[in-house]
Amino acid sequence: MTNGQLIETHCHLNDSEAFPDVSQALKRAHDAGIAACIVIGIDEDSSRKAVELSEAYSGLYCTVGWHPNHAQTWSDQSIIVLQELMQSQKVLAIGEIGLDYHWEYATREQQFRALNEQLDLAQKHQMRTVFHCREAYSDLLDLLEKRDWKEPLLHCFSGSLSDAQRAQELGAYFGIDGPITYKNAEVLREIVRTLPHDRLVLETDAPYLSPHPFRGKPNEPALLPLVNAGLAATLGLDAQACAQMTTANAQRFFGPRLKLDLPESNS
């Protein structure tokens, strides 16, 4: 238990199949010591749902954006949709955006168009950005370096040591998830030990990437303390110190809109 000091920076409570009762998931999260949760948009429907949920519950915030695996649905109208949703004070960033070469749901051309146009939008409105990247770090970092993109948040970082070093030159933040707890993830832990402590934030990616000993089962924000414990052990910190550090990092990244309210319904 961390006395309400953990911030869940990346979850998909807008997935109604995985979370049919968001209020109960938030209650479990609060009971586990989670002070705030950030729900992530991946396309128009999920982004609208993320805003809807964040406005219905205190302690709940969101991002809006098009995931690279949904880039085939990106169009000129998508920018208008995001600009509309960004009017909510509960929207903290544009994301998750990026590149994914593992799947073939969208062509690389479609992915780059969606990514670049969302970066243009973020730059215009001075919004933070949350990135998804899978098997595409070289191309993503090439693009971010070309655009001199400062302080990206790399969700669920899974790149190489070289990728991590390049990202640090941009002042990147790194999302730490359940894999930090996996027995076969020593390479990841070695890379995380090289990262600046003031650039690490906690996330579950729920309902995906459950931490040990729940690996293979549905994930939820209430399991974030296990991720915190895994990161603390990796860095040689006690759990409370790790919680305080990552919470301060999340607050710095997401800015003053992120307030540590209790996740209870406003309705």
Buried (B, 14 or more C-beta within 10 A) or exposed (E): EBEBBBBBBBBBBBBEEBBEEBBEBBBBBBEBBBBBBBBBBBBBEBBBBBBBBBBBBBBBBBBBBBBBBBBBBBBEEBBEBBEEBBEBEBBBBBBBBBBBBEEEBBEBEBBBBBBEBBBEBBEEEEBBBBBBBBEBBBBBBEBBEEEEBEEBBBBBBBBEEEBBEBBBEBEBBBBBBBBBBBEEBEEBBEBBEEBEBEBBBBBBBBBBBBBBEBBEEEBBBBBBBBBBBBBBBBBEBEBBEBBBBBBBBBBBBBEEEBEBBEBBEEE
